[in-house]
Amino acid sequence: MVRAFTRLDLKVIAICSMFLDHGMKLFAHPIKMLLQDMTNSVILTEWIFLFLSGFGRVAFLVFGFQIAQGIRYTHDIQAYWKRLALFALLSEIPYQMMVSWIQTGHVIVRFAFQNVFVTLFFGALACGLFEKMMQQGRANTAKYIVCVCVMTAFLLHTDYSGWGVLYIFLCYRFQKTSYEKKGRLCGMLLIYGLSLPVQYLTLVFSGQMAFSIAARCVAVYLANGFLALAIINHYHGEKGKNVNPYLFYFFYPIHILVLVGVRMVLEEI
């Protein structure tokens, strides 16, 4: 029987997943070479690498769920928004360094994509403003605000884009109702059952990826999406040990800088 997870447990699981995700992307080539030396099989190497990197898909669903929880229970929603916005700014340069290295093998600061804190910020903004408008009896305005937040994330090309914002909103909207688990399931399926397959099909039709590889990636990521929901479903509201929350906020930009720095050093050796 799986024990109930505390809020701290969820955060630790999420940052471990995120660290693995970014590490696998930045060190893809050396990791694959190591795995191939160990297995003497290209196919087995690809499967192991895919499963390890797939576990990184757990992080956003857990973090998004916790943002929805935070909005529900915070005593100062404006301070919550400001904190997310601040770390979105602090994380942007490290994120651009990581993305450019993964894509080009060089550190080039360009702002074609935005880091996950931007997605979390717009998710929190959508939830908070929706609640405020609903309390004022302005239901149509509330829905409009959510749509604006979702579309802004799409336009800014944030990590997980508008689908991520919508997932956070669904987690928030159906909390403490009979639709709570269904809301999270729908949000996850929008990301991994709709958005992700479309992205991979685009790669297939453009000739950049074989269909069999794309299908394996989608299947593994979708499986890890269900794993994330299973983890969240074992959370029962306990806080766990007291740990400074800023530790988890700072972890995001700092671990990216460390990983990119190590990758650059290894490249020079």
C-alpha positions in Angstrom: 0.0 0.0 0.0 1.4 3.4 -1.1 1.6 5.9 1.8 0.1 9.3 1.5 2.4 12.0 0.2 2.8 15.3 2.0 3.2 18.7 0.3 7.0 18.4 0.8 7.1 14.9 -0.7 5.4 16.3 -3.9 7.9 19.1 -4.1 10.9 16.7 -3.7 9.5 14.3 -6.4 8.9 17.3 -8.7 12.4 18.8 -8.4 14.0 15.3 -8.8 11.9 14.7 -11.9 12.8 18.2 -13.3 16.5 17.7 -12.6 16.5 14.4 -14.4 14.6 15.9 -17.4 17.0 18.8 -17.8 20.1 16.6 -17.2 19.0 14.0 -19.8 18.5 16.8 -22.4 21.7 18.6 -21.7 23.8 15.4 -21.5 21.9 13.3 -24.1 24.9 12.3 -26.2 27.3 11.3 -23.4 24.5 9.5 -21.5 23.6 7.5 -24.6 27.2 6.6 -25.3 27.5 5.4 -21.7 24.3 3.4 -21.9 25.4 1.8 -25.2 28.7 0.8 -23.7 26.8 -0.9 -20.9 24.1 -2.6 -23.0 25.8 -3.1 -26.3 22.4 -2.4 -27.9 21.3 0.7 -29.7 17.6 -0.2 -29.3 17.9 -0.9 -25.6 19.8 2.3 -25.1 17.1 4.3 -26.8 14.4 2.7 -24.6 16.3 3.2 -21.4 17.0 6.8 -22.3 13.4 7.4 -23.2 12.1 6.0 -20.0 14.5 8.0 -17.9 13.8 11.3 -19.7 10.1 10.4 -19.7 10.0 10.6 -15.9 10.8 14.3 -16.3 7.3 14.7 -17.5 6.1 14.2 -14.0 7.5 17.6 -12.8 5.1 20.0 -14.4 1.9 18.2 -13.5 3.0 18.1 -9.9 4.1 21.8 -9.8 1.0 22.9 -11.7 -1.2 21.1 -9.1 0.6 22.8 -6.3 0.2 26.2 -7.9 -3.6 25.5 -7.9 -3.4 24.5 -4.3 -1.4 27.6 -3.4 -3.9 29.9 -5.0 -6.7 28.3 -3.1 -5.0 28.6 0.3 -2.7 31.7 0.1 -3.5 34.6 2.4 -2.0 37.1 0.0 -2.6 36.3 -3.6 -0.8 39.4 -4.9 2.3 38.5 -3.0 2.0 35.0 -4.6 1.8 36.5 -8.1 4.7 38.8 -7.4 6.9 35.9 -6.2 6.1 33.8 -9.3 6.8 36.8 -11.6 10.1 37.5 -9.8 11.4 34.0 -10.3 10.1 34.0 -13.9 12.4 37.0 -14.5 15.3 35.4 -12.5 15.0 32.2 -14.4 14.8 33.5 -17.9 18.5 33.9 -18.7 19.4 30.4 -17.3 16.5 28.9 -19.2 17.6 30.6 -22.5 21.1 29.3 -21.9 19.8 25.8 -21.5 17.4 25.8 -24.5 20.1 27.3 -26.8 22.6 24.7 -25.7 20.2 21.8 -26.3 19.2 23.2 -29.7 22.5 24.4 -31.0 25.3 23.2 -28.7 26.2 26.8 -27.9 25.0 29.3 -25.3 23.0 32.0 -27.2 20.5 34.1 -25.2 17.5 34.5 -27.3 13.9 34.8 -26.2 12.0 32.5 -28.6 10.6 30.5 -25.7 9.9 31.4 -22.0 10.6 29.4 -18.9 8.1 27.4 -16.9 7.7 30.0 -14.2 6.0 32.2 -16.8 3.5 29.4 -17.4 3.0 29.0 -13.6 2.5 32.7 -13.3 -0.2 32.9 -15.9 -1.8 29.8 -14.4 -1.9 31.4 -11.0 -3.1 34.7 -12.5 -6.0 33.0 -14.4 -7.1 31.2 -11.2 -6.9 34.2 -8.9 -8.6 36.6 -11.2 -11.3 34.1 -12.1 -12.1 33.7 -8.5 -12.2 37.4 -7.9 -14.5 38.0 -10.9 -16.8 35.2 -9.8 -17.2 36.6 -6.4 -18.2 39.9 -8.0 -20.8 38.0 -10.1 -19.0 38.7 -13.3 -18.9 35.2 -14.8 -18.4 36.3 -18.4 -15.4 38.5 -17.5 -14.0 35.6 -15.4 -14.1 33.3 -18.4 -12.6 35.9 -20.7 -9.7 36.5 -18.3 -8.9 32.7 -18.3 -8.9 32.7 -22.1 -6.6 35.7 -22.2 -4.1 34.1 -19.9 -4.2 30.8 -21.9 -3.7 32.6 -25.2 -0.9 34.8 -23.8 1.0 31.7 -22.8 0.6 30.4 -26.3 1.8 33.6 -27.9 4.8 33.8 -25.6 5.7 30.2 -26.3 6.1 29.5 -22.6 7.2 26.0 -21.4 4.0 23.9 -21.7 2.4 27.0 -23.3 -1.4 27.6 -22.9 -2.0 23.9 -22.3 -0.1 24.2 -19.0 -2.1 27.3 -17.9 -5.3 25.4 -18.7 -4.1 22.4 -16.7 -3.5 24.6 -13.7 -6.9 26.2 -14.0 -8.6 22.9 -14.2 -6.8 21.7 -11.1 -8.0 24.8 -9.4 -11.5 25.0 -10.7 -12.5 21.5 -9.6 -10.8 21.3 -6.2 -13.0 20.0 -3.4 -15.6 18.7 -5.9 -16.6 15.3 -7.2 -14.9 16.3 -10.5 -11.5 17.0 -8.9 -9.7 13.9 -10.3 -11.5 14.3 -13.6 -10.4 17.9 -13.9 -6.7 16.9 -13.5 -7.1 14.0 -15.9 -8.6 16.3 -18.6 -5.8 18.8 -18.1 -3.1 16.1 -18.4 -4.7 14.6 -21.5 -4.8 18.0 -23.1 -1.0 18.2 -22.7 0.0 14.6 -23.3 -2.9 13.3 -25.2 -3.5 16.2 -27.6 -0.7 18.7 -27.7 2.2 16.3 -27.5 1.0 13.9 -30.3 0.4 17.0 -32.5 3.9 18.2 -32.0 5.4 14.7 -32.8 3.1 14.3 -35.8 4.5 17.6 -37.1 8.0 16.2 -36.8 6.9 13.0 -38.6 5.2 14.8 -41.5 8.2 17.1 -41.9 10.5 14.1 -42.2 12.5 14.9 -39.0 11.4 11.8 -37.1 10.2 8.3 -37.8 6.6 7.5 -36.8 7.7 4.5 -34.7 10.0 6.7 -32.6 7.3 9.4 -32.3 4.7 6.8 -31.1 7.1 5.5 -28.5 7.8 9.0 -27.2 4.1 9.9 -26.9 3.3 6.5 -25.2 6.1 6.9 -22.6 5.3 10.5 -21.9 1.6 9.7 -21.6 2.4 6.9 -19.2 4.4 9.3 -17.0 1.5 11.7 -17.1 -0.7 9.0 -15.5 2.1 8.3 -13.1 2.1 12.0 -12.1 -1.7 11.9 -11.5 -1.3 8.7 -9.4 1.3 10.5 -7.2 -1.0 13.6 -6.9 -3.9 11.4 -5.9 -1.9 10.1 -2.9 -1.6 13.6 -1.6 -4.0 14.2 1.3 -3.2 17.8 2.3 -0.5 17.2 4.9 2.2 19.9 4.9 5.2 17.7 6.0 8.4 19.0 7.5 8.9 22.8 7.5 11.3 23.7 4.7 11.9 27.2 3.4 9.7 27.5 0.3 12.2 29.7 -1.4 14.6 26.7 -1.6 12.3 25.2 -4.2 11.9 28.5 -6.1 15.7 29.1 -6.3 16.3 25.4 -7.2 15.0 26.0 -10.7 17.4 28.7 -12.0 20.4 27.5 -10.0 20.2 23.8 -11.1 20.0 25.0 -14.7 23.0 27.2 -14.4 25.0 24.3 -12.7 24.0 21.8 -15.4 24.8 24.2 -18.2 28.1 25.1 -16.6 29.1 21.5 -16.2 28.1 20.7 -19.8 30.2 23.6 -21.1 33.3 22.5 -19.0 33.0 18.9 -20.3 32.8 20.3 -23.8 36.1 22.0 -23.4 37.9 18.9 -22.0 
